[in-house]
Amino acid sequence: MTGAAFWTKFVLAVLATWRVTHLLASEDGPADLIVRFRARLGHGLTGKLMDCFNCLSLWIAAPAALFVLRKPLDWLFTWLALSGAACLLERLGHEPVVIQPISQTLEGEANNVLRSETVGAAERSGSGENADDNATGPAKRA
């Protein structure tokens, strides 16, 4: 197989894997067939499999990998690559996850949570020597 033929088949298999997996995991389907099928499967192992895009993509990619390559070792890596590519495509459609450095999380968010709880407690009790200072704390940070 030439390089161009391989990449054409690979890209087609990636798109097909994403499409079928997305249809089964996230869409209602024509005449609500897919959503009724998922409901019929219930909360068992197969029902949970239909709810997880990443898990389902492994099963959908397995036969799609045969379209690309048929040698056992080639098929194994193609199978995993197709599933991984479909998962990456799925993530492209979602909002990015912002990961803050641990130091910011520990210093900033943890303290804000504690301050918010302190403000709520001081306001509910109506007393406390720092009630006025704490009440303006969140407003200063905002």
NORJOBEL-V54731 format. One record per pair of residues at least 6 apart in sequence whose ideal C-beta (glycine too) atoms are under 6 Angstrom apart, sorted by the first residue. I is the first residue (numbers start at 1). GAP is how many residues later the second one is. D is the distance in whole Angstrom. If there is no record, write none. Layout:
{{I/GAP/D} {I/GAP/D}}
//
This chain:
{{9/59/5} {10/58/5} {13/51/4} {13/54/5} {13/55/5} {13/69/5} {14/68/6} {14/71/4} {16/48/6} {17/43/5} {17/44/5} {17/47/5} {17/65/5} {17/69/4} {18/68/4} {18/71/5} {20/40/5} {21/32/6} {21/35/5} {21/36/4} {21/39/5} {21/65/6} {24/32/6} {25/28/5} {25/31/5} {27/7/6} {28/6/6} {28/7/4} {38/12/5} {41/6/4} {41/9/6} {49/6/5} {49/7/6} {53/37/5} {54/33/5} {57/26/4} {57/29/4} {57/30/6} {58/25/5} {61/18/5} {61/21/4} {61/22/4} {62/17/5} {64/18/5} {65/10/5} {65/13/4} {65/14/4} {65/17/6} {68/10/5} {69/6/6} {69/9/5} {115/22/5} {118/16/5} {119/15/5} {119/16/6} {122/6/5} {122/9/4} {122/12/5}}
//
